[in-house]
């Protein structure tokens, strides 16, 4: 409850205090974005005892790339742009329509993905991607399209394959276990206190592969490592107690 109160208060204060900064270019205000995200991560650690660590940072290439991340909770939506402020997120269009917060998200360059027909949604995605690609900023997409509970299975959607083929960029898979500490539909609860989140970047999938091969490698890499992270957390001393 304490973290929820802090989160809402922090969100409202930052959005209302700095709404004027929306008019500035991205490079002029991304420091505020990182400040806001850092405050959330700080509050999570202070009020819930939930900590996190990054692994595999050596797998992040210097050139533009597509980050294909497992999505289990809200945590990674705050942690990833804190680590890589230049990320361009592919998000549900509804998020960009939220007053004030959606405006801030839009100023980061986020791409809204409609839930219309697959063909029209993908065409719009690629049109927006072309504009963002000129900025040479990395993209972040959740291949399964939505939050997936630990242990649950969801199909990998074609959006990541479309971006991969269209942009000709390598893909960096990201596995994580955030859903064990922060539920996908809700807030951290008392029994989540003291949990440890691991986010692990995996070896790069090079550009130029056919779609089927890339998707097979991507799903295998993310799902295998995610299961290992979940099993490791489940068998940790704090979980066994």
Secondary structure as the mmCIF struct_conf table of DSSP 4:
data_model
#
loop_
_struct_conf.conf_type_id
_struct_conf.id
_struct_conf.beg_label_comp_id
_struct_conf.beg_label_asym_id
_struct_conf.beg_label_seq_id
_struct_conf.end_label_comp_id
_struct_conf.end_label_asym_id
_struct_conf.end_label_seq_id
HELX_RH_AL_P HELX_RH_AL_P1 UNK A 2 UNK A 17
BEND BEND1 UNK A 18 UNK A 18
HELX_RH_3T_P HELX_RH_3T_P1 UNK A 19 UNK A 23
BEND BEND2 UNK A 24 UNK A 24
HELX_RH_AL_P HELX_RH_AL_P2 UNK A 26 UNK A 48
STRN STRN1 UNK A 51 UNK A 55
HELX_RH_3T_P HELX_RH_3T_P2 UNK A 57 UNK A 59
BEND BEND3 UNK A 62 UNK A 63
STRN STRN2 UNK A 66 UNK A 69
BEND BEND4 UNK A 73 UNK A 74
HELX_RH_AL_P HELX_RH_AL_P3 UNK A 75 UNK A 83
BEND BEND5 UNK A 84 UNK A 84
TURN_TY1_P TURN_TY1_P1 UNK A 85 UNK A 86
STRN STRN3 UNK A 88 UNK A 92
HELX_RH_AL_P HELX_RH_AL_P4 UNK A 93 UNK A 96
TURN_TY1_P TURN_TY1_P2 UNK A 97 UNK A 97
BEND BEND6 UNK A 98 UNK A 98
TURN_TY1_P TURN_TY1_P3 UNK A 99 UNK A 100
HELX_RH_AL_P HELX_RH_AL_P5 UNK A 101 UNK A 107
TURN_TY1_P TURN_TY1_P4 UNK A 108 UNK A 109
HELX_LH_PP_P HELX_LH_PP_P1 UNK A 110 UNK A 110
STRN STRN4 UNK A 111 UNK A 113
BEND BEND7 UNK A 115 UNK A 116
HELX_RH_AL_P HELX_RH_AL_P6 UNK A 118 UNK A 133
TURN_TY1_P TURN_TY1_P5 UNK A 134 UNK A 136
HELX_LH_PP_P HELX_LH_PP_P2 UNK A 137 UNK A 138
STRN STRN5 UNK A 139 UNK A 141
TURN_TY1_P TURN_TY1_P6 UNK A 143 UNK A 144
BEND BEND8 UNK A 145 UNK A 146
TURN_TY1_P TURN_TY1_P7 UNK A 150 UNK A 151
HELX_LH_PP_P HELX_LH_PP_P3 UNK A 155 UNK A 157
TURN_TY1_P TURN_TY1_P8 UNK A 158 UNK A 158
HELX_RH_AL_P HELX_RH_AL_P7 UNK A 159 UNK A 167
STRN STRN6 UNK A 171 UNK A 176
HELX_RH_3T_P HELX_RH_3T_P3 UNK A 178 UNK A 180
TURN_TY1_P TURN_TY1_P9 UNK A 181 UNK A 181
BEND BEND9 UNK A 182 UNK A 182
TURN_TY1_P TURN_TY1_P10 UNK A 184 UNK A 185
BEND BEND10 UNK A 186 UNK A 186
HELX_RH_3T_P HELX_RH_3T_P4 UNK A 190 UNK A 192
TURN_TY1_P TURN_TY1_P11 UNK A 193 UNK A 194
STRN STRN7 UNK A 196 UNK A 205
HELX_LH_PP_P HELX_LH_PP_P4 UNK A 206 UNK A 206
TURN_TY1_P TURN_TY1_P12 UNK A 207 UNK A 208
HELX_RH_AL_P HELX_RH_AL_P8 UNK A 211 UNK A 234
TURN_TY1_P TURN_TY1_P13 UNK A 235 UNK A 235
BEND BEND11 UNK A 236 UNK A 236
HELX_RH_AL_P HELX_RH_AL_P9 UNK A 237 UNK A 240
#
